[in-house]
């Protein structure tokens, strides 16, 4: 069964809500607002590809955080399968954070 564009948009919104519940343990901001999620692609069949990064390649949660993202996105209604790609190109930097994240961390005044 293929999903309509509206259903795919709703799945995307639900995925973003889910991503905003996952936090980098060292920074009190969710990974979506931190800018660690580079892309979320959703096929008509409900296959999801998440392209993400970490704040640093030797981040203490380098193994657990991507798995947590994959597991939680996989629990979103109508998501059939999740392919997670971890990349360090381009390297993450604080400019990738949302205004909200910068404000919360005191970077934006």
C-alpha positions in Angstrom: 0.0 0.0 0.0 1.3 3.4 -0.9 0.8 6.5 1.2 -0.6 9.8 -0.2 1.5 13.0 0.0 -0.7 14.1 2.9 0.0 10.9 4.8 3.7 11.2 4.1 3.7 14.8 5.4 1.9 13.6 8.5 4.4 10.8 9.0 7.2 13.4 8.6 5.6 15.6 11.3 5.2 12.7 13.6 8.9 11.8 13.1 10.0 15.3 14.0 7.9 15.2 17.1 9.6 12.0 18.0 13.1 13.3 17.3 12.4 16.2 19.6 12.1 13.7 22.5 15.6 12.5 22.0 18.4 14.4 23.8 22.1 14.5 23.6 23.1 13.5 27.2 25.8 16.2 27.4 23.6 19.1 26.1 20.1 19.8 27.5 18.6 20.3 24.0 16.9 17.7 21.7 18.8 16.4 18.8 16.5 18.0 16.2 17.0 21.5 17.6 20.7 20.8 17.9 20.8 20.3 14.2 22.1 16.7 14.4 19.4 15.5 11.9 20.5 16.4 8.4 17.6 14.8 6.5 14.6 12.6 6.8 13.3 10.9 3.6 10.0 9.0 3.5 9.0 6.7 0.7 5.4 6.1 -0.5 5.8 2.6 1.1 6.6 4.0 4.6 10.4 3.4 4.4 12.3 6.1 6.2 15.9 7.1 5.8 17.4 9.3 8.5 20.7 11.0 7.9 22.2 12.3 11.1 25.5 13.3 12.7 26.9 13.6 16.2 28.5 16.6 17.8 31.8 14.9 17.5 32.9 11.5 16.0 34.1 10.3 19.5 30.9 11.4 21.2 30.2 9.2 24.3 26.9 8.1 22.8 28.2 7.4 19.3 26.8 3.9 19.5 23.7 4.3 21.6 22.2 7.5 20.2 21.9 6.4 16.5 20.2 3.2 17.7 17.8 5.2 19.9 16.9 7.3 16.9 16.4 4.3 14.7 14.3 2.5 17.4 12.1 5.5 18.2 11.5 6.6 14.6 10.6 2.9 13.9 7.8 3.2 16.5 6.1 6.1 14.6 2.8 5.0 13.2 2.9 3.9 9.5 6.7 3.7 9.5 7.6 0.3 8.0 11.4 0.4 8.2 14.1 2.8 9.2 17.5 3.1 7.5 19.8 5.3 9.6 22.9 6.8 8.0 25.5 8.4 10.3 27.7 11.0 8.6 30.3 13.5 9.6 30.2 15.4 6.3 29.6 18.2 6.8 30.9 18.3 10.3 28.4 19.5 12.9 29.0 23.0 14.4 27.0 25.3 16.6 25.7 27.3 13.7 23.5 24.2 12.8 21.5 24.6 16.0 18.1 26.3 15.9 17.6 29.7 17.3 15.7 28.0 20.2 18.6 25.7 21.0 21.1 28.6 20.9 18.8 30.6 23.2 18.5 27.7 25.7 22.2 27.3 25.8 22.8 31.0 26.2 24.6 31.4 22.9 21.9 33.7 21.6 21.1 36.8 23.6 
